[in-house]
């Protein structure tokens, strides 16, 4: 049996919100495997998904640059030792100039960046001179660029705190449509910044992952139902337990059966058959929404739009296509948040950034 430290229990509790003893028991049952302990707690309805953002330790800034004709968008993250540097004008200029340099020279990796020439010297030397002036260790952690392709369009958004940046690329059927879509894509970037989707659509989800998440979703809803039954609040009825978690699980056969069930329900309610065609599509959409809650949490296309929370992103895009007379397909989006994916192993933030450099 693996030794379970108090620190590990504390980290699990902070990440999932589960009770201390529940966390300890989960770690024991999974022999100290953190991710398996998270999943076990969720399947028991005792905790939420671990939020990596709760375990971040890096400081610094994200920078976004979109070129003038909206054909190329770049996002970068440069880490620093302290958050004070993020307010330093020279550091802000460094992040902006580095992002422009990456885009202008079509750089693909940090290694390429280090050996590239900026202001007449290798970038590696340029960064060292910036470190000497600013007085803190700095590291270009990552960057990415999206290009539009023929008849396509890109855009981006950087949140005012400089800690979150998003870029997005879409394919269109005409240059005119691509031009119309620019502002809408920026709004989508703002949505992505706020709602943090992990995937573009349910088609990207792995079936085993979906099935595991379904177990956790059911446990979560059943746990909430227990509390609602206890409180007996008429304004908070019990959740309906879904049969599925994602559109990935809903086959055409399942949809046909759902339609037959709806017809049987309408017949039992003595609804005239001549109006069924007006009712069935809405009920099918409701069926899909009820049984694809994972999509609305994790996928961009399945999320409800922050600027109109009655419609999913997919529905809003369909409306734009009809309004503007063309097609718009989101190809890819990239969201950076400062420190994302860096686990807090120590409270010594400076040492962690230094370790990245070393």
C-alpha positions in Angstrom: 0.0 0.0 0.0 1.4 3.4 -1.1 2.1 5.9 1.7 -0.5 8.7 1.5 0.9 12.0 2.6 -1.2 14.7 4.2 -0.1 17.2 1.5 -1.4 14.8 -1.3 -4.8 14.6 0.5 -4.9 18.3 0.8 -4.2 18.8 -2.9 -7.0 16.4 -3.8 -9.4 18.1 -1.5 -8.5 21.5 -3.0 -8.9 20.2 -6.5 -12.2 18.3 -6.1 -13.9 19.9 -3.1 -14.5 16.5 -1.6 -14.2 15.9 2.2 -10.8 15.1 3.8 -11.5 11.5 4.7 -13.2 10.9 1.3 -10.0 12.1 -0.4 -7.8 10.0 1.9 -9.8 6.9 1.2 -9.9 7.5 -2.5 -6.1 7.9 -2.6 -5.7 4.7 -0.6 -8.1 2.8 -2.9 -6.2 4.0 -6.0 -2.8 3.4 -4.4 -1.9 7.1 -4.6 -2.9 7.7 -8.2 -4.2 11.3 -8.2 -6.2 11.2 -11.4 -7.8 7.9 -10.6 -8.7 9.2 -7.2 -10.4 12.2 -8.8 -12.4 9.9 -11.1 -13.3 7.6 -8.2 -14.6 10.5 -6.1 -16.6 11.8 -9.1 -18.2 8.4 -9.8 -19.3 8.4 -6.1 -20.7 11.9 -6.5 -18.3 13.2 -3.9 -16.2 15.6 -5.9 -15.9 17.7 -9.0 -13.4 17.3 -11.8 -9.9 18.4 -10.7 -9.2 21.9 -11.9 -5.6 22.2 -13.0 -5.9 26.0 -12.7 -6.1 25.5 -8.9 -2.6 24.0 -9.0 -0.8 26.6 -11.1 2.3 28.4 -10.0 3.6 30.5 -13.0 3.4 34.2 -13.5 3.8 36.3 -16.7 1.7 37.4 -19.6 -0.1 36.0 -22.7 0.1 38.0 -25.9 -2.0 37.9 -29.0 -1.3 39.3 -32.4 -3.6 39.3 -35.5 -2.1 40.6 -38.7 -3.8 43.4 -40.7 -5.7 41.2 -43.2 -6.8 38.6 -40.7 -4.9 35.8 -42.3 -2.5 35.0 -39.4 -3.0 35.0 -35.6 -0.4 34.2 -33.0 -0.6 33.7 -29.3 2.4 33.3 -26.9 3.1 32.9 -23.2 6.2 34.3 -21.5 6.7 33.4 -17.8 8.2 35.5 -15.1 9.1 35.0 -11.5 6.6 37.4 -10.0 3.3 39.0 -11.0 4.9 42.5 -10.5 6.8 42.1 -13.8 3.5 41.7 -15.7 2.9 45.4 -15.0 6.4 46.4 -16.2 6.2 48.3 -19.5 9.4 46.8 -20.8 8.1 43.3 -20.1 4.8 44.1 -21.8 6.8 45.4 -24.8 8.9 42.3 -24.8 5.8 40.0 -25.0 4.3 42.1 -27.8 7.6 42.3 -29.8 8.3 38.6 -29.4 4.8 37.6 -30.6 5.2 39.8 -33.7 8.7 38.3 -34.3 7.2 34.8 -34.1 4.5 35.6 -36.6 6.6 37.6 -39.0 9.2 34.8 -39.3 6.7 31.9 -39.2 8.5 30.3 -36.3 7.3 26.9 -35.2 9.1 26.0 -32.0 10.9 27.6 -29.0 14.1 26.1 -30.4 13.7 27.9 -33.7 12.9 31.1 -31.8 16.1 30.9 -29.7 18.3 30.8 -32.8 16.3 33.3 -34.9 17.7 36.8 -35.4 15.9 39.8 -33.7 17.3 43.4 -33.7 20.6 42.0 -35.2 21.3 39.4 -32.5 20.1 35.9 -31.7 16.9 35.8 -29.8 18.6 33.9 -27.0 21.0 36.8 -26.5 18.2 39.4 -26.9 16.2 37.7 -24.1 19.3 37.6 -21.8 19.7 41.3 -22.2 16.0 41.8 -21.3 16.4 39.6 -18.2 19.4 41.7 -17.1 17.4 45.0 -17.5 14.1 43.8 -16.0 15.9 42.0 -13.2 13.9 38.7 -13.3 14.3 35.3 -15.0 12.0 35.1 -18.0 11.1 32.2 -20.3 9.2 31.9 -23.5 7.1 28.9 -22.5 5.0 28.3 -25.6 3.4 29.9 -28.7 1.2 28.9 -31.6 0.1 30.5 -34.9 -3.1 29.8 -36.9 -3.3 30.8 -40.6 -6.5 31.3 -42.5 -5.9 29.4 -45.7 -7.7 30.4 -49.0 -11.0 32.2 -48.3 -10.6 31.6 -44.6 -10.2 34.1 -41.7 -8.6 34.2 -38.3 -9.0 36.5 -35.2 -8.0 36.7 -31.6 -8.7 38.1 -28.2 -6.5 38.9 -25.2 -8.3 39.5 -21.9 -7.5 42.8 -20.1 -5.5 41.1 -17.4 -3.1 39.7 -19.9 -3.4 36.2 -18.5 -5.7 34.7 -21.0 -5.5 34.8 -24.8 -7.4 33.0 -27.6 -6.9 32.7 -31.3 -9.3 31.1 -33.8 -9.4 30.0 -37.5 -12.4 29.5 -39.7 -12.9 28.3 -43.3 -15.5 30.2 -45.4 -16.8 29.7 -48.9 -16.0 33.2 -50.1 -13.7 36.1 -49.2 -16.8 38.3 -48.7 -18.2 36.0 -46.1 -14.8 35.8 -44.4 -14.7 39.6 -44.1 -18.2 39.6 -42.5 -17.1 36.9 -40.0 -14.2 38.8 -38.5 -16.0 40.5 -35.6 -18.1 37.4 -34.9 -14.9 35.3 -34.5 -13.5 37.8 -32.0 -16.7 37.4 -30.0 -16.2 33.6 -30.2 -12.7 34.2 -28.8 -14.2 36.1 -25.9 -16.6 33.3 -25.3 -13.7 30.8 -25.3 -11.7 32.9 -22.9 -14.6 32.9 -20.4 -16.1 29.4 -20.9 -12.8 27.4 -21.4 -14.0 24.7 -23.8 -11.4 21.9 -24.2 -12.6 20.6 -27.6 -14.1 21.9 -30.8 -17.0 19.4 -31.0 -18.2 16.1 -29.6 -16.6 14.3 -32.6 -13.2 14.8 -30.9 -14.2 13.1 -27.7 -13.0 9.6 -27.0 -15.8 7.1 -26.3 -14.1 5.6 -23.2 -13.7 9.1 -21.8 -17.4 9.9 -22.5 -18.6 6.7 -20.8 -16.5 7.5 -17.7 -17.8 11.1 -17.6 -21.3 9.8 -17.9 -20.9 7.8 -14.7 -19.5 10.9 -13.0 -22.4 13.1 -14.3 -25.0 10.7 -13.1 -23.4 10.5 -9.6 -23.2 14.3 -9.5 -26.9 14.7 -10.4 -28.1 12.0 -8.1 -26.1 13.6 -5.2 -27.7 17.0 -6.0 -31.2 15.3 -6.1 -30.6 13.9 -2.6 -30.0 17.4 -1.4 -33.1 18.8 -3.3 -35.3 16.1 -1.8 -34.0 17.1 1.6 -34.6 20.8 1.2 -38.0 20.3 -0.6 -37.6 23.6 -2.4 -40.4 23.9 -5.1 -38.2 26.2 -7.1 -35.5 23.5 -7.4 -37.1 20.3 -8.8 -35.0 17.2 -9.1 -32.7 16.8 -12.1 -33.9 14.4 -14.7 -31.1 11.7 -15.0 -30.0 11.6 -18.7 -29.5 8.4 -20.6 -26.4 9.7 -22.3 -23.7 12.3 -21.7 -22.7 13.3 -25.3 -24.0 13.5 -28.8 -21.2 11.1 -29.5 -23.3 8.3 -27.9 -26.6 9.3 -29.6 -26.9 7.2 -32.8 -29.5 7.7 -35.6 -31.3 4.6 -34.3 -31.5 6.3 -30.8 -32.9 9.5 -32.4 -35.5 7.5 -34.4 -36.6 5.7 -31.2 -36.8 9.1 -29.4 -39.0 10.4 -32.2 -41.3 7.4 -31.9 -41.5 7.9 -28.2 -42.5 11.6 -28.8 -45.2 10.6 -31.2 -46.6 8.1 -28.7 -46.6 10.8 -26.1 -48.4 13.3 -28.4 -50.9 10.6 -29.3 -51.6 9.9 -25.6 -52.1 13.6 -25.1 -54.6 13.6 -27.9 -52.6 16.2 -29.9 -53.9 16.4 -33.5 -51.4 14.7 -35.9 -51.5 17.7 -38.2 -49.5 19.7 -35.7 -47.0 17.0 -34.7 -44.5 18.2 -37.4 -44.4 21.6 -35.6 -43.8 20.0 -32.2 -41.4 17.1 -32.8 -38.3 19.1 -33.9 -38.3 21.1 -30.7 -38.7 18.0 -28.6 -35.9 16.2 -30.4 -33.6 19.2 -29.8 -34.6 19.1 -26.1 -33.8 15.3 -26.0 -30.4 16.0 -27.5 -29.7 18.9 -25.1 -30.7 16.8 -22.1 -28.5 13.9 -23.2 -25.4 15.9 -24.2 -24.5 17.8 -21.1 -20.9 16.8 -21.4 -20.7 18.6 -24.8 -22.1 21.8 -23.3 -19.4 21.7 -20.6 -16.4 20.7 -22.7 -17.0 21.5 -26.4 -17.2 24.9 -28.1 -19.9 23.9 -30.5 -22.0 22.4 -27.8 -21.7 25.3 -25.3 -24.4 27.9 -24.9 -23.2 31.2 -26.3 -22.4 33.7 -23.6 -24.1 36.5 -25.6 -27.3 34.5 -26.1 -27.5 31.6 -23.6 -30.6 30.2 -25.3 -28.6 29.0 -28.3 -25.5 26.8 -28.7 -22.5 28.0 -30.6 -23.5 25.6 -33.4 -26.9 27.1 -33.6 -25.5 30.7 -33.6 -23.1 29.8 -36.5 -26.0 28.3 -38.5 -27.9 31.6 -38.0 -24.9 33.6 -39.2 -24.6 31.4 -42.3 -28.3 32.0 -43.1 -28.0 35.8 -42.4 -24.9 36.3 -44.4 -25.6 33.7 -47.1 -22.5 31.5 -47.0 -20.7 28.9 -44.9 -18.5 29.2 -41.8 -16.7 26.2 -40.3 -14.5 26.6 -37.2 -11.3 24.8 -38.0 -9.4 25.3 -34.8 -9.0 27.4 -31.7 -6.2 27.8 -29.2 -6.6 29.1 -25.7 -3.6 30.0 -23.5 -3.8 30.9 -19.8 -0.7 31.9 -17.9 0.7 28.9 -16.1 -1.9 26.4 -17.5 -0.7 22.8 -17.0 2.1 23.6 -14.6 1.3 21.8 -11.3 2.2 23.5 -8.0 4.8 21.3 -6.5 6.1 24.1 -4.2 5.2 27.5 -3.0 8.6 28.8 -4.4 7.3 30.3 -7.6 10.7 31.7 -8.6 12.3 28.3 -8.3 9.7 26.7 -10.6 10.2 29.3 -13.3 14.0 28.9 -12.9 13.5 25.2 -13.4 11.8 25.9 -16.7 14.8 27.9 -17.9 17.3 25.4 -16.7 
